[in-house]
């Protein structure tokens, strides 16, 4: 009985770790479903309604060449990292009041973690990093 409880606990913990880390394949699905209309990633990605998202993590907000950002975004002082992006993608206008991003946000922690894992795979040049 104790062994089953221990195994169940380990499985729950592993599931939680996986959820926190995110699944890039599931994140690609989220991106195609919710982000692709306005953003691009990968080799040859270009700005669309929103900026391309290659090399997002570690990049200052409002810094993609050729994209016309809102003053609020350019002056936010944000350097995109996973936690800040997760907050932003959940509530863009609440995170950066005055942003041009017309998106109500993702509400699922799992979708956000998966999207972060997917976007984290792209270097600034659009090449996938594993």
C-alpha positions in Angstrom: 0.0 0.0 0.0 2.8 2.4 0.9 4.6 1.6 -2.3 1.6 2.4 -4.4 1.2 5.7 -2.7 4.9 6.5 -3.2 4.6 5.6 -6.9 1.5 7.7 -7.3 3.3 10.6 -5.6 6.2 10.3 -8.0 3.9 10.2 -11.0 2.1 13.3 -9.8 5.4 15.1 -9.3 6.7 14.1 -12.7 3.5 15.3 -14.3 3.8 18.7 -12.5 7.5 19.0 -13.6 6.5 18.3 -17.2 3.7 20.8 -17.1 6.0 23.5 -15.6 8.6 22.8 -18.3 6.1 22.8 -21.2 5.9 20.7 -24.3 7.3 22.3 -27.4 5.1 20.2 -29.7 2.0 21.2 -27.9 3.3 24.8 -27.9 3.6 24.7 -31.7 -0.1 23.8 -31.8 -0.9 26.7 -29.4 1.2 29.1 -31.6 -0.6 28.0 -34.8 -4.0 28.2 -33.1 -3.6 31.5 -31.2 -0.5 33.4 -32.4 0.3 32.7 -36.0 -2.1 35.2 -37.5 -0.1 38.1 -36.0 3.4 36.6 -35.3 6.0 34.5 -37.1 8.9 32.3 -35.9 11.6 30.2 -37.7 14.0 30.9 -40.5 12.8 33.7 -42.8 10.2 34.9 -40.2 9.1 38.5 -40.9 7.1 41.0 -38.9 3.4 40.8 -39.4 0.7 42.6 -37.4 3.0 41.8 -34.5 6.8 41.4 -34.4 8.5 38.1 -35.3 9.4 36.2 -32.2 12.7 34.6 -33.0 15.2 34.9 -30.1 12.5 36.2 -27.8 14.0 35.3 -24.5 16.7 37.7 -23.4 15.6 40.3 -25.9 14.5 43.8 -24.7 10.8 44.6 -25.4 10.3 46.9 -28.4 13.6 46.0 -30.1 12.8 44.0 -33.3 14.1 46.0 -36.3 11.4 47.2 -38.6 8.5 46.8 -36.3 6.5 49.8 -35.2 5.9 49.3 -31.4 3.7 51.2 -29.1 5.4 53.8 -26.9 4.3 51.7 -23.9 6.1 48.6 -25.2 9.3 50.5 -26.2 9.5 52.2 -22.8 8.4 49.3 -20.6 12.0 48.4 -19.7 11.1 44.7 -20.0 13.7 42.2 -21.1 11.7 39.1 -22.1 12.3 36.1 -20.0 10.0 33.2 -19.4 8.2 34.4 -16.3 7.6 37.9 -17.7 6.4 36.6 -21.0 4.1 34.1 -19.2 2.5 37.0 -17.3 2.3 39.1 -20.5 0.7 36.5 -22.7 -1.9 35.8 -20.0 -2.9 39.5 -19.9 -1.0 41.8 -22.4 -2.8 45.0 -21.7 -2.7 44.4 -17.9 1.1 43.8 -18.1 1.9 46.7 -20.4 -0.9 49.2 -20.4 -1.0 50.9 -23.7 0.4 48.0 -25.7 -0.9 47.6 -29.3 -1.3 43.8 -28.8 -5.0 43.2 -29.2 -5.2 39.8 -27.6 -7.2 38.8 -24.6 -4.5 36.4 -23.4 -4.1 32.7 -22.8 -5.7 31.5 -19.6 -4.3 28.0 -19.4 -1.1 27.5 -17.4 -0.3 24.5 -19.6 -0.8 26.3 -22.9 1.4 29.1 -21.6 4.1 26.7 -20.5 3.9 24.9 -23.8 4.1 28.1 -25.8 7.1 29.2 -23.8 8.8 25.9 -24.5 8.1 26.2 -28.2 9.2 29.8 -28.6 12.4 29.1 -26.6 13.5 26.7 -29.3 14.2 29.6 -31.8 17.4 31.5 -31.9 17.6 35.1 -33.1 18.3 33.9 -36.6 15.2 31.6 -36.6 17.1 28.4 -36.4 15.8 25.8 -34.0 17.9 25.1 -31.0 17.4 21.8 -29.3 
